Amino acid sequence: MATGADSARITAKVHGRDITLDGRLTKDEIRNRIWWWQSADPRTSKEQEDGQHEHDDSHKDVITTLGGYYEVSADPRTPEAERLVEMVYDELNPDE
């Protein structure tokens, strides 16, 4: 994964957690990182046990790209979520 000074970098604040997407990620890797909480098992998650990263529904989940700020939907299967993944993928992989 390329992480040099000229590598694309995208940041997000999702479910109270700061996320950085950089280098060459696949669409599945992007989707998994943005919607990380859906694959976490709350019964075994150390963060849940410690009470860290509890999500406050009053704050929107957002991702910052070259094109601006975009809200992250709660469901990764929506058309909006798929467009967001495509856009992030294109920004992280500009030469493809």
SERO-945206 format. One record per atom (N, C-alpha, C): residue number from 1; x, y, z. Coordinates in Angstrom, 2 decimals. Last residue first. Example, Ala and Ser with C-alpha at 12.3 -4.5 7.8 and 13.67 -1.06 7.14 Angstrom:
resi = 2 east = 12.85 north = -2.25 up = 7.08
resi = 2 east = 13.67 north = -1.06 up = 7.14
resi = 2 east = 12.90 north = 0.03 up = 7.87
resi = 1 east = 13.19 north = -5.69 up = 7.80
resi = 1 east = 12.30 north = -4.50 up = 7.80
resi = 1 east = 13.20 north = -3.30 up = 7.80
END
This chain:
resi = 96 east = -6.23 north = 4.52 up = -12.40
resi = 96 east = -6.87 north = 3.30 up = -12.92
resi = 96 east = -8.10 north = 3.64 up = -13.73
resi = 95 east = -5.11 north = 6.65 up = -11.12
resi = 95 east = -4.51 north = 6.23 up = -12.38
resi = 95 east = -5.12 north = 4.97 up = -12.95
resi = 94 east = -6.36 north = 7.09 up = -8.63
resi = 94 east = -6.62 north = 8.00 up = -9.76
resi = 94 east = -6.09 north = 7.53 up = -11.09
resi = 93 east = -7.40 north = 5.77 up = -6.17
resi = 93 east = -6.78 north = 5.08 up = -7.29
resi = 93 east = -6.95 north = 5.91 up = -8.57
resi = 92 east = -8.73 north = 7.40 up = -4.44
resi = 92 east = -7.56 north = 6.69 up = -3.93
resi = 92 east = -6.77 north = 5.99 up = -5.03
resi = 91 east = -10.82 north = 8.33 up = -6.05
resi = 91 east = -9.85 north = 9.30 up = -5.50
resi = 91 east = -8.58 north = 8.60 up = -5.00
resi = 90 east = -12.18 north = 5.96 up = -6.61
resi = 90 east = -11.61 north = 6.74 up = -7.71
resi = 90 east = -10.57 north = 7.74 up = -7.20
resi = 89 east = -13.01 north = 5.25 up = -4.00
resi = 89 east = -12.11 north = 4.38 up = -4.75
resi = 89 east = -11.42 north = 5.16 up = -5.87
resi = 88 east = -14.76 north = 7.35 up = -3.47
resi = 88 east = -13.56 north = 7.19 up = -2.64
resi = 88 east = -12.54 north = 6.33 up = -3.38
resi = 87 east = -16.72 north = 6.79 up = -5.43
resi = 87 east = -16.02 north = 8.06 up = -5.44
resi = 87 east = -14.71 north = 7.97 up = -4.64
resi = 86 east = -17.59 north = 4.21 up = -4.64
resi = 86 east = -17.02 north = 4.43 up = -5.97
resi = 86 east = -16.19 north = 5.71 up = -6.02
resi = 85 east = -18.63 north = 4.82 up = -2.09
resi = 85 east = -17.51 north = 3.88 up = -2.22
resi = 85 east = -16.82 north = 4.07 up = -3.57
resi = 84 east = -20.72 north = 6.52 up = -2.90
resi = 84 east = -19.66 north = 7.02 up = -2.03
resi = 84 east = -18.43 north = 6.12 up = -2.12
resi = 83 east = -22.33 north = 4.75 up = -4.34
resi = 83 east = -21.73 north = 5.90 up = -5.03
resi = 83 east = -20.58 north = 6.48 up = -4.21
resi = 82 east = -23.09 north = 3.07 up = -2.23
resi = 82 east = -22.29 north = 2.53 up = -3.34
resi = 82 east = -21.62 north = 3.65 up = -4.12
resi = 81 east = -24.60 north = 4.85 up = -0.72
resi = 81 east = -23.39 north = 4.26 up = -0.14
resi = 81 east = -22.50 north = 3.71 up = -1.24
resi = 80 east = -26.71 north = 5.32 up = -2.48
resi = 80 east = -25.86 north = 6.43 up = -2.05
resi = 80 east = -24.54 north = 5.92 up = -1.49
resi = 79 east = -27.92 north = 2.80 up = -2.65
resi = 79 east = -27.27 north = 3.36 up = -3.84
resi = 79 east = -26.33 north = 4.51 up = -3.48
resi = 78 east = -27.11 north = 0.83 up = 0.32
resi = 78 east = -27.93 north = 1.80 up = -0.41
resi = 78 east = -27.19 north = 2.28 up = -1.66
resi = 77 east = -25.58 north = -0.77 up = 1.90
resi = 77 east = -26.17 north = -1.38 up = 0.70
resi = 77 east = -27.03 north = -0.42 up = -0.10
resi = 76 east = -24.72 north = 0.28 up = 4.28
resi = 76 east = -23.76 north = 0.25 up = 3.17
resi = 76 east = -24.34 north = -0.31 up = 1.88
resi = 75 east = -26.58 north = 2.44 up = 6.22
resi = 75 east = -26.67 north = 1.17 up = 5.50
resi = 75 east = -25.72 north = 1.18 up = 4.30
resi = 74 east = -26.24 north = 4.96 up = 7.16
resi = 74 east = -26.12 north = 3.88 up = 8.13
resi = 74 east = -26.08 north = 2.51 up = 7.45
resi = 73 east = -24.18 north = 7.04 up = 5.04
resi = 73 east = -25.45 north = 6.44 up = 5.42
resi = 73 east = -25.22 north = 5.29 up = 6.39
resi = 72 east = -22.29 north = 9.81 up = 5.57
resi = 72 east = -22.19 north = 8.35 up = 5.45
resi = 72 east = -23.52 north = 7.77 up = 5.92
resi = 71 east = -22.19 north = 12.81 up = 3.74
resi = 71 east = -22.74 north = 12.06 up = 4.86
resi = 71 east = -22.65 north = 10.57 up = 4.56
resi = 70 east = -19.29 north = 14.48 up = 2.67
resi = 70 east = -20.43 north = 13.64 up = 2.33
resi = 70 east = -20.89 north = 12.90 up = 3.56
resi = 69 east = -17.58 north = 17.35 up = 1.60
resi = 69 east = -18.03 north = 16.53 up = 2.72
resi = 69 east = -19.26 north = 15.74 up = 2.29
resi = 68 east = -15.51 north = 17.33 up = -1.40
resi = 68 east = -16.25 north = 17.96 up = -0.30
resi = 68 east = -16.56 north = 16.99 up = 0.82
resi = 67 east = -13.81 north = 16.21 up = -3.26
resi = 67 east = -15.04 north = 16.84 up = -3.73
resi = 67 east = -15.85 north = 17.52 up = -2.65
resi = 66 east = -11.86 north = 14.98 up = -1.84
resi = 66 east = -11.48 north = 16.15 up = -2.63
resi = 66 east = -12.71 north = 16.92 up = -3.09
resi = 65 east = -13.69 north = 14.23 up = 1.20
resi = 65 east = -12.97 north = 13.86 up = -0.01
resi = 65 east = -12.54 north = 15.13 up = -0.72
resi = 64 east = -14.64 north = 13.16 up = 4.30
resi = 64 east = -14.11 north = 14.31 up = 3.59
resi = 64 east = -13.30 north = 13.82 up = 2.40
resi = 63 east = -17.62 north = 11.94 up = 5.69
resi = 63 east = -16.35 north = 11.62 up = 5.07
resi = 63 east = -15.92 north = 12.83 up = 4.24
resi = 62 east = -19.58 north = 11.62 up = 8.68
resi = 62 east = -19.19 north = 12.30 up = 7.45
resi = 62 east = -17.83 north = 11.80 up = 6.98
resi = 61 east = -22.37 north = 11.14 up = 10.61
resi = 61 east = -21.16 north = 10.48 up = 10.14
resi = 61 east = -20.81 north = 11.10 up = 8.80
resi = 60 east = -23.63 north = 13.65 up = 12.78
resi = 60 east = -23.67 north = 12.94 up = 11.51
resi = 60 east = -22.33 north = 12.28 up = 11.24
resi = 59 east = -24.78 north = 13.44 up = 16.09
resi = 59 east = -23.70 north = 13.82 up = 15.18
resi = 59 east = -23.78 north = 12.99 up = 13.92
resi = 58 east = -26.78 north = 12.25 up = 17.49
resi = 58 east = -26.96 north = 13.66 up = 17.17
resi = 58 east = -25.87 north = 14.18 up = 16.25
resi = 57 east = -26.08 north = 9.67 up = 18.15
resi = 57 east = -26.90 north = 9.86 up = 16.95
resi = 57 east = -27.11 north = 11.33 up = 16.59
resi = 56 east = -23.03 north = 8.75 up = 19.09
resi = 56 east = -24.03 north = 9.74 up = 19.46
resi = 56 east = -24.82 north = 10.05 up = 18.19
resi = 55 east = -21.52 north = 5.71 up = 19.91
resi = 55 east = -22.03 north = 6.59 up = 18.86
resi = 55 east = -23.13 north = 7.48 up = 19.40
resi = 54 east = -18.58 north = 5.21 up = 21.73
resi = 54 east = -20.03 north = 5.08 up = 21.68
resi = 54 east = -20.56 north = 6.11 up = 20.71
resi = 53 east = -15.82 north = 4.97 up = 22.02
resi = 53 east = -16.39 north = 5.12 up = 20.69
resi = 53 east = -17.89 north = 4.85 up = 20.65
resi = 52 east = -15.76 north = 2.90 up = 24.95
resi = 52 east = -15.15 north = 3.85 up = 24.03
resi = 52 east = -15.89 north = 3.85 up = 22.70
resi = 51 east = -16.51 north = 1.04 up = 26.80
resi = 51 east = -17.40 north = 2.17 up = 26.59
resi = 51 east = -16.83 north = 3.23 up = 25.67
resi = 50 east = -15.13 north = -1.26 up = 27.08
resi = 50 east = -14.57 north = -0.09 up = 27.73
resi = 50 east = -15.48 north = 1.14 up = 27.61
resi = 49 east = -16.70 north = -2.90 up = 25.48
resi = 49 east = -16.55 north = -3.21 up = 26.89
resi = 49 east = -16.05 north = -2.00 up = 27.66
resi = 48 east = -16.32 north = -1.71 up = 22.98
resi = 48 east = -17.65 north = -1.71 up = 23.57
resi = 48 east = -17.57 north = -1.97 up = 25.07
resi = 47 east = -13.59 north = -2.21 up = 22.60
resi = 47 east = -14.07 north = -0.84 up = 22.63
resi = 47 east = -15.45 north = -0.76 up = 23.28
resi = 46 east = -13.56 north = -5.00 up = 22.48
resi = 46 east = -12.92 north = -4.34 up = 23.62
resi = 46 east = -13.41 north = -2.90 up = 23.74
resi = 45 east = -16.20 north = -6.98 up = 21.49
resi = 45 east = -15.42 north = -5.80 up = 21.14
resi = 45 east = -14.88 north = -5.13 up = 22.41
resi = 44 east = -17.90 north = -8.99 up = 22.02
resi = 44 east = -16.49 north = -9.28 up = 22.19
resi = 44 east = -15.61 north = -8.07 up = 21.92
resi = 43 east = -20.43 north = -8.02 up = 21.64
resi = 43 east = -20.21 north = -8.85 up = 22.83
resi = 43 east = -18.74 north = -9.09 up = 23.08
resi = 42 east = -20.45 north = -6.69 up = 19.21
resi = 42 east = -20.46 north = -5.89 up = 20.43
resi = 42 east = -20.22 north = -6.72 up = 21.70
resi = 41 east = -18.46 north = -7.34 up = 16.61
resi = 41 east = -19.34 north = -8.08 up = 17.52
resi = 41 east = -19.34 north = -7.35 up = 18.85
resi = 40 east = -18.39 north = -5.48 up = 13.63
resi = 40 east = -17.89 north = -5.67 up = 14.99
resi = 40 east = -18.93 north = -6.40 up = 15.83
resi = 39 east = -19.53 north = -4.91 up = 11.25
resi = 39 east = -18.89 north = -6.23 up = 11.35
resi = 39 east = -18.36 north = -6.50 up = 12.76
resi = 38 east = -20.49 north = -2.38 up = 11.62
resi = 38 east = -21.46 north = -3.42 up = 11.29
resi = 38 east = -20.86 north = -4.82 up = 11.37
resi = 37 east = -18.35 north = -0.71 up = 12.03
resi = 37 east = -19.13 north = -1.10 up = 13.20
resi = 37 east = -20.12 north = -2.21 up = 12.88
resi = 36 east = -17.27 north = -0.06 up = 9.51
resi = 36 east = -16.58 north = -1.00 up = 10.39
resi = 36 east = -17.45 north = -1.52 up = 11.51
resi = 35 east = -17.83 north = 1.30 up = 7.11
resi = 35 east = -18.91 north = 0.70 up = 7.89
resi = 35 east = -18.38 north = -0.36 up = 8.83
resi = 34 east = -15.25 north = 2.01 up = 6.23
resi = 34 east = -16.26 north = 3.05 up = 6.47
resi = 34 east = -17.36 north = 2.51 up = 7.37
resi = 33 east = -13.95 north = -0.46 up = 6.00
resi = 33 east = -13.41 north = 0.57 up = 6.89
resi = 33 east = -14.43 north = 1.65 up = 7.21
resi = 32 east = -15.52 north = -1.85 up = 4.14
resi = 32 east = -15.32 north = -2.40 up = 5.48
resi = 32 east = -14.80 north = -1.36 up = 6.46
resi = 31 east = -15.29 north = -0.17 up = 1.88
resi = 31 east = -16.60 north = -0.41 up = 2.48
resi = 31 east = -16.45 north = -0.91 up = 3.92
resi = 30 east = -12.53 north = -0.47 up = 1.40
resi = 30 east = -13.11 north = 0.84 up = 1.67
resi = 30 east = -14.43 north = 0.68 up = 2.40
resi = 29 east = -12.42 north = -3.20 up = 0.85
resi = 29 east = -11.65 north = -2.65 up = 1.97
resi = 29 east = -12.19 north = -1.29 up = 2.37
resi = 28 east = -14.03 north = -3.29 up = -1.46
resi = 28 east = -14.45 north = -4.02 up = -0.25
resi = 28 east = -13.71 north = -3.50 up = 0.98
resi = 27 east = -12.48 north = -1.81 up = -3.22
resi = 27 east = -13.81 north = -1.31 up = -2.84
resi = 27 east = -14.31 north = -2.01 up = -1.59
resi = 26 east = -9.06 north = -1.70 up = -2.03
resi = 26 east = -10.13 north = -2.24 up = -2.88
resi = 26 east = -11.46 north = -1.65 up = -2.42
resi = 25 east = -6.69 north = 0.94 up = -1.88
resi = 25 east = -7.61 north = 0.04 up = -1.21
resi = 25 east = -8.62 north = -0.48 up = -2.23
resi = 24 east = -3.72 north = 2.39 up = -1.84
resi = 24 east = -4.58 north = 1.66 up = -2.79
resi = 24 east = -5.42 north = 0.63 up = -2.03
resi = 23 east = -3.69 north = 5.22 up = 0.37
resi = 23 east = -3.09 north = 4.16 up = -0.43
resi = 23 east = -4.09 north = 3.52 up = -1.36
resi = 22 east = -6.10 north = 5.65 up = 3.01
resi = 22 east = -5.02 north = 6.10 up = 2.14
resi = 22 east = -4.41 north = 4.91 up = 1.42
resi = 21 east = -8.37 north = 6.82 up = 5.21
resi = 21 east = -8.26 north = 5.91 up = 4.08
resi = 21 east = -7.15 north = 6.44 up = 3.20
resi = 20 east = -8.96 north = 7.04 up = 8.58
resi = 20 east = -8.14 north = 7.56 up = 7.49
resi = 20 east = -8.04 north = 6.46 up = 6.43
resi = 19 east = -11.38 north = 7.92 up = 10.97
resi = 19 east = -10.92 north = 6.93 up = 10.00
resi = 19 east = -10.08 north = 7.64 up = 8.95
resi = 18 east = -12.42 north = 8.30 up = 14.27
resi = 18 east = -11.71 north = 8.90 up = 13.15
resi = 18 east = -11.15 north = 7.80 up = 12.26
resi = 17 east = -15.62 north = 7.60 up = 15.53
resi = 17 east = -14.26 north = 7.12 up = 15.33
resi = 17 east = -13.65 north = 7.81 up = 14.12
resi = 16 east = -18.30 north = 8.10 up = 15.74
resi = 16 east = -17.42 north = 8.63 up = 16.76
resi = 16 east = -15.96 north = 8.24 up = 16.62
resi = 15 east = -19.32 north = 6.99 up = 13.39
resi = 15 east = -19.68 north = 6.42 up = 14.68
resi = 15 east = -18.69 north = 6.83 up = 15.76
resi = 14 east = -16.78 north = 8.49 up = 11.65
resi = 14 east = -17.90 north = 7.57 up = 11.53
resi = 14 east = -18.11 north = 6.89 up = 12.87
resi = 13 east = -15.21 north = 10.72 up = 9.92
resi = 13 east = -15.62 north = 10.60 up = 11.32
resi = 13 east = -16.89 north = 9.77 up = 11.28
resi = 12 east = -12.44 north = 10.51 up = 7.65
resi = 12 east = -13.85 north = 10.39 up = 7.98
resi = 12 east = -14.03 north = 10.36 up = 9.49
resi = 11 east = -10.27 north = 11.36 up = 4.93
resi = 11 east = -10.57 north = 11.20 up = 6.34
resi = 11 east = -12.07 north = 11.14 up = 6.55
resi = 10 east = -7.98 north = 10.24 up = 2.54
resi = 10 east = -9.35 north = 10.66 up = 2.80
resi = 10 east = -9.62 north = 10.40 up = 4.27
resi = 9 east = -5.32 north = 10.72 up = 0.39
resi = 9 east = -5.72 north = 10.45 up = 1.76
resi = 9 east = -7.11 north = 11.04 up = 1.97
resi = 8 east = -3.02 north = 9.68 up = -2.10
resi = 8 east = -4.32 north = 10.22 up = -1.75
resi = 8 east = -4.67 north = 9.82 up = -0.32
resi = 7 east = 0.48 north = 10.36 up = -1.90
resi = 7 east = -0.63 north = 9.43 up = -1.91
resi = 7 east = -1.93 north = 10.13 up = -1.52
resi = 6 east = 2.70 north = 11.92 up = -1.66
resi = 6 east = 1.81 north = 12.22 up = -2.77
resi = 6 east = 0.63 north = 11.26 up = -2.87
resi = 5 east = 4.06 north = 10.86 up = 0.50
resi = 5 east = 3.52 north = 12.22 up = 0.62
resi = 5 east = 2.54 north = 12.54 up = -0.50
resi = 4 east = 3.03 north = 7.36 up = 0.60
resi = 4 east = 3.97 north = 8.46 up = 0.48
resi = 4 east = 3.27 north = 9.81 up = 0.55
resi = 3 east = 1.84 north = 4.91 up = 0.77
resi = 3 east = 1.45 north = 5.91 up = 1.75
resi = 3 east = 2.41 north = 7.09 up = 1.74
resi = 2 east = 0.65 north = 2.13 up = -0.93
resi = 2 east = 1.44 north = 3.35 up = -1.03
resi = 2 east = 0.93 north = 4.37 up = -0.02
resi = 1 east = 0.85 north = -1.16 up = 0.00
resi = 1 east = 0.00 north = 0.00 up = 0.00
resi = 1 east = 0.89 north = 1.23 up = 0.00
END
